[in-house]
Amino acid sequence: MQEITMAENANSISVIIPTLAEAKRHASLLRAIDSILSQEGVHAIPIVVVNGNRFDPSLVEQLEKLEGIKLHMEATSGLVNAHVVGRSLVETPYFSFLDDDDEYLSHALRIRLDVMRLSDQVDLVVSNGYRFDGEMRSISAHNLEDAKRDPFLALLDNNWLTSCGGLYRAKKIDVHFFEDAPEYAEWTYLAFKIAISHEVAFVDNPSYVINDTDGSVSKSTNYNSALADVMARILALPLPSHIRPKVRRKYGSALHDLSSNCLQTSERKKALKCHLKSLCQPGGLRFFLYTRKFLGL
């Protein structure tokens, strides 16, 4: 009996699902949970973190009756806090994440675990996946081959770490790792952070489906406005010397976009401040003609 328990534990993976458990996410949340419970070749345990007070009582009641899941009710709302709380509940050697409107393909966790077991030095395995816009599927992390050569350069082209694309080694990546994640573009920030301090492996095999919806956080105005702050936080990390100027260039672009947004909302002082900062970044002179916006020309 002890051997069976140890074998099951070696194959056990917790999957954290942060959710508001609103009625409109009823079908997608249950689909996400089912895609975890039906994983092939592993023992997958959904950790469903219902955060905030906007939940649908009937949906929570249904979740309470589901077998094979951990359900946690968290009074404090917020995606970052839900990730932290979910990580604190992990009791397995490995863990992953899945948004409540996305889903795993049946082999998702097995192929990541197979790669993880090839080396004790690997702390994160990233796999590919699909984005579905309601009509067509497209590859999500199209640059995994580039990421194998230089994960930092690849991140500047496209974020290869999606919310549902990673498998983490629990003893190497603890709850504190996620505590300083920004509210928006958190996976881009975490990808840079983990690439600095941990070994990352990549498997270019589509294993998940991200369902793009009109209510997705990444499509909000706040998300677009927060990118400059996220880039500033990335610049505060101990980046490799060949990457820092390139990140600063992207920071300049984000500042320029934020300046434009601020002008549209009549925040001229903030717009000017962001513009002047953008000029000081590598390649910032490409925004020089934009200065006339503040001179009435």
Secondary structure, DSSP 8 states (H G I E B T S, - for coil): -HHHHHHHHHTEEEEEEEE---GGGHHHHHHHHHHHHT-SSSEEEEEEEEESS---HHHHHHHHH-TT-EEEEESS--HHHHHHHHHHT--SSEEEE--TT-EE-TTHHHHHHHHHTT-TTEEEEEE--EEE-SS-EEES-TTHHHHHH-HHHHHHH-----TTSEEEETTTS-GGGGTT--SSSHHHHHHHHHHHHSEEEEE----EEEE--TT-GGGSHHHHHHHHHHHHHHHTS---TTTHHHHHHHHHHHHHHHHHHHHHTT-HHHHHHHHHHHHTSTTGGGGGGGGGGGTT-
